[in-house]
């Protein structure tokens, strides 16, 4: 979409000369400003007195200025005649020879209006309620282009009618879009303003109308009375078969919403053929979901982009588009809602501010006050907020909801550049000038001692991706950061909490409770406020909610100056417990829900121990909560059955009230019993001692591939005094969380293969594919049908037999080979040492250990 992102991706801004918005400074003119009220009163009386007895309307182009008048239907729509000059802002009479009587003005509303009558026209407006009539003033379009200093004196009265001519009024969209129907059903005015002022205006209009009628006419097509925006959005969601779990509306904003870079946006806002182009782009579902409706005039005038409404909820951003061409005159019942209103939604986690937003916006300019540049996945979206202050209101709510969002979020990572300083300065400049910076990034007042030289050196040393794992380009960029650049990256791209400090960094595979079979590489960053998991792109494709919005087709993401990545945040205040696995090979972090359970498969006792130590240190910095009051136990809880099925482990309750749970000897005993049970009694339980438990990978070579590729399958390797076992283990589901309502679908340990140490023929250590990968070569004893029996018992069919590699060498017995890679050098050396000792005890000679290329 963007031919040169470095120059244009932050410039996707429509021309203010062709974009109707409500200026900031007009809001200061209210009904309490007596000079302004008298000026409006004089304009109304002056225009009414010089109009013909029968009301007149404009016959000009629906998209042009209203100037000529003609008679029709008892109301008039008018602008100044060709020879007339706009009245200056003054409280004096405009002419001495015309008697001017004052008009009592009851209410003033600044708004954005869409007028439908023999065409469609939208303009910035000022609506005035008097004792007897309603007047609509237009802010001339040329006044919107400059500083808007003379708006009151430039107002043009373009519509005025008595309340008796109102045939119907109510809300097209409850609370946010008021509709007035005058005389004929095909003449309609849609009024858009902020919720509170529009509601006050409606109430005042209702009062004024009722004073001239015995009763208010009921509305068959509009929302009146107790209907609210929440109910309306719920109806649209039901029609679109969308779950209403997070339908609580936190903010609603009328905006022009357009996909594309500077060139695309200018086409839509300037060129007549853009309406056709929008149809072409609608082939892309996401883009068409974001486009505002485009109205093309019949006289080849400029195209008009209609506003849509965006709703912020705790989990999503909803987009409601209205097809004004079907209104008025259409019965908008429940069945017609789907044709008039189009609803789309975007996960809030996938919506981010453009990384260079604000860098070129001058304070007080049109772009600074109304334009916001966003990214949805890799697609650029320009939002132009129609009403004053709405942009900043949106940013405040968006920032808060993103911080509270308990989900995997999209973040921006700048690509490695030959000019890193230029990129960094560009971002700093954006934060300095952009209004969004103060809303979307925490205000940092860090200690002058942070970060210390020792901490910088330690984090830099730890910032290395394990050699056996392949990661996406975004994480490769993070791994290349050193020293201050790494700390700046953390605070500029990841940090969400005010005044937090980065204390530790670790690369590890992670598992989520809801996706127990998907192991994802992550950069784990521990700060004084939260734990951040910067995830590999493979998680995006595994998560169906993220994948649609990360579709890179037609996005030209390769030419952009940044990557998008996923980040999961777990606040330390939400942390409840930490379970440390056997032999410190992994640990599980548990929060308050299933979405907040993550297992870090470090496969290294040193990394586990270091992280736990650092975690305890930062938890000590949190405000300590008092110990809970002791609960009086009844007889049954005190003396009842203790057999709850939960393993009693060693627990350490930290001063922050976080539980650190360690495995005890009983768990080792239970695992030994399980192993003996799987061996079908062939192993003597008293002599079965678990010497080593280590997380490893089984290497499966892919046959027939163009390259010599291999697949790594996570396995748990257990060494006992007489056997070697490979297990498939569930590292995330056990022990059961307190909120779990049913047991996991699979057992914690599932035996994949097991061999006697005495059947081990030799061990090969090679350096190809993976450094110091081990190959265990076993003699497959002809009379040993142990594993066949185990396979049939456990899996139920022959096709699921263990996938050890077998060789047939002449008349010799078959050989079984295990290709095992152990990431931790310490665990690998310990395994070889213990295995060699046990093999020597059992076989009476040294274990053959061969080095291969």
LINNOR-V681892 format. One line per field, one symbol per residue. ss: DSSP state (a for helix, b for strand, c for the rest). psi: psi as a letter, one per 20 degrees, with the letter a starting at -180 (. if undefined). burial: b if it has 24 or more other C-alpha atoms within 12 Angstrom, else e. A space follows every 10 residues. Layout:
BEGIN
ss->???
psi->???
burial->???
END
This chain:
BEGIN
ss->ccccaaaacc cccccaaacc ccccaaaacc cccaaaaaaa aaaaaaaaaa cccccbbbcc ccccccccbb bccccbcccc cccccccccc cccccccccc ccccbbbbbb bbbbbbcccb bbbbbbbbbb ccbbbbbbcc aaaacccccc aaaacbbbbb bbaaabbbbb bbbcccbbbb bbcccccbbb bbccaaaaaa aaaaaaaaaa aacccccccc ccbcccccaa aaaaaaaaac ccccccccbb bbbbbbbbbc caaaaaaaaa cccaaaaaaa acccaaaaaa cccbbccccc cccbbccbbb bbbccbbbbb bbcaaacccc ccccccaaaa bbbbbbbaaa bbbccccccc cccccaaaaa bbbbbbccbb bbbbbcccca aaaaaaaaaa aaaacccbbb bbbbccccca aaaaaaaaaa aaacccaaaa cccccccccc ccaaaaaaaa aacccccccc ccaaaaaaac ccaaaaaaaa aaaacccccc cbbbbbbbbb bbccbbbbbb bbbbbbbccb bbbbbccaaa aacaaaaaaa ccccccaaac cbbbbbbbbb baaaccbbbb caaaccbbbb cccaaabbbb bcccaaaaaa aaaaaaaaac cccccccccc ccccaaaaac cccccccccb bbbcccccbb bbccaaaaaa aaaaaaaacc ccccaaaccb bbbbbbbbbb bccccccccb bbbbbbbbbb ccbbbbbbbc cccccccccc ccccccccbb bbbbbbaaab bbbbbbcccc ccbbbbbbbc cccccaaaaa aaaacccaaa ccccbbbccc ccccbbbbbb bcccaaaaaa aaaaaaaaaa aaacccccbb bcc
psi->hphnhhhiij jmpqphijpo rorgihiioa iiohggghgg gggggghghi qrgpqqrpja pijaqogqqr qpkjrqpqaq rhiqqppqoq irqhphiopp qqpophqppp rpqopookap pqqpropppa hirpqoqpoq hhiihbikhk ggiippoipp qqhiiohqqa pgppiioqpp ppeqijoqpp ppaqgghhgg gggggggggh iiqhqppqpi iqprcjprhg gghhgghghj lppkhliopi qpppqpopqr agggghghih phihghhhhg iihoggghhi pqqpppqikk aqqpoqqrpp pprhhroqpo qpnihiqaip omahhighhh pppqqpphhi pqqphjpihj oppirgghhi ppprpocjpp pppopgqqih ghgghggggg hhhipmrpqp rpoqqpqimh hggghggghg hhhphigihi qqopmqqiip qrhggggghg himppphipp rrhghhggii qqchhgghgg hhhgphqpkq pphqpppqqq qqhimijopp qqopppaihr ppooqqihhg hhohhhhhij ojpjikhhir jrqprqpppo qhhipgqopp rpkkirqppp bjrhikoppo mhkohggggg ghghghghhh iqppqqqqqp ppqaghhhja piniipporp poorhjjppo pqqahhhggh hgggghhhjk jipoghjopo hppqpapppo poqjqhrmqq ppppqppppa iirpqpqpqo ihiqqpqhip iqqriqrgpo phqpqqhiip grpporjqfp pkqpopoqpn phiokghggg ghgghirhij qqkqpqqonc iqqqqpppop pohohghghg ggghghghhh ghijrqpoop pr.
burial->bbeebbebbb bbbbbbebbb bbbbebbebb beeeebbbbb bbbbbbbbee beeebbbbee bbbbbbbebb eeebbbbbbb eeeeebbebe eebbeeeeeb eebbbbbbbb bbbbbbbebb bbbbbbbbbb bbbbbbbbbb bbbbbeebee bbbbbbbbbb bbbbbbbbbb bbbbbbbbbb bbbebbbbbb bbbbbebbbe bbbbbbebbe eeeeeeeeee bbbbeeebbb ebbbbbbeee eeebebbebb bbbbbbbbbb bbbbbbbbbb bbbbbebbee beeeebbbbb bbbbbbbeee ebbbbbbbbb bbbbbbbbbb bbbbbebbee ebeeeebbbb bbbbbbbbbb bbbbbbbbbb beeebbbbbb bbbbbbbbbb bbbbbbbbbb bbbbbbbbbb bbbbbbbbbb bbbbbbeeee eebbebbbeb beebbbbebb bbeeeeeeee beeebbeebb ebbbbbebbe bbebbbbbbe bbbebbbbbb bbbbbbbeeb bbbbbbbbbb bbbebbebbb bbbbbbbbbb bbbbbbbbbb eebebbebbb bbebbbbeeb bbbbbbbbbb bbbbbbbbbb bbbbbbbbbb beebbbbbbb bbbbbebbeb bbebbbebbe ebeeeeeeee eeeeeeeeee eeeeeeeeee eeebebbbbb bbbeeeebee bbbbbbebbe eebebeebbb bbbbbbbbbb eeeeeeeeeb ebbbbbbbbb bbbbbbbbbb bbbbbbbeee eeeeeeeebb bbbbbbbbbb bbbbbeeebb ebbbbbbbbb eeeeebbbeb beebeeeeee ebbbbeeeee eeeebbbbbb bbbbeebbee bbebbbbbbe eeeeeebeee eee
END
